[in-house]
Amino acid sequence: MHPLFPFRQNMLKLSVMGSVERRGTRSLVITYEITDPRGVLRGGPHGLYEVSGDALVRAHELWKGTCFEFFWSEPGLTSYYECNVESGGKWNVYFFDTYRHPMPPQETDQYDVTRIRSSEGQLQVFLEAKTPIPATLECSFTAVLMTQEGAQFYAGKHGGRDPDFHIRTTLCIEV
């Protein structure tokens, strides 16, 4: 598991970790673990449930609420993908040619979220590709967490003066 850090230090005592596992040549399972001892998180994984099939809904602007994000690219490329998921079954995957281009982001049909599994403090995202996933990926785990103190931005690495998960150098985990 890779730790995520808040953009600004806070006293919330939230702990967020992320991991990714390959399953065959076309599947990734992205896992987030959240520890919230003070109960400040709003909209995170609570209880045991699974969302799949028609219950999964593609949606935009998930970052306006609690949203778990996964970015990935092939090493050396400026293009990248972004997967956004909220624990209730809304999701989307976008493709960018370069930093934040195009805007608004365009959905890609190269990847689908096929299942979201939640248990107390854990969220798993099952991502399926239409073609084989490259052997090496550079990736990052990020999260926008709505709390009693407002939005908190968590990432394994922050790269700017403002929270910005799209900065290429923040894709610092190789899988």
Secondary structure as GFF3:
##gff-version 3
##sequence-region A 1 175
A	DSSP	beta_strand	2	6	.	.	.	ID=ss1
A	DSSP	beta_strand	15	22	.	.	.	ID=ss2
A	DSSP	beta_strand	27	35	.	.	.	ID=ss3
A	DSSP	beta_strand	41	42	.	.	.	ID=ss4
A	DSSP	beta_strand	49	52	.	.	.	ID=ss5
A	DSSP	three_ten_helix	53	55	.	.	.	ID=ss6
A	DSSP	beta_strand	57	58	.	.	.	ID=ss7
A	DSSP	three_ten_helix	62	64	.	.	.	ID=ss8
A	DSSP	beta_strand	67	73	.	.	.	ID=ss9
A	DSSP	beta_strand	80	85	.	.	.	ID=ss10
A	DSSP	beta_strand	90	96	.	.	.	ID=ss11
A	DSSP	beta_strand	106	107	.	.	.	ID=ss12
A	DSSP	beta_strand	111	119	.	.	.	ID=ss13
A	DSSP	beta_strand	122	129	.	.	.	ID=ss14
A	DSSP	beta_strand	138	147	.	.	.	ID=ss15
A	DSSP	beta_strand	150	155	.	.	.	ID=ss16
A	DSSP	three_ten_helix	168	170	.	.	.	ID=ss17
A	DSSP	beta_strand	173	174	.	.	.	ID=ss18
###
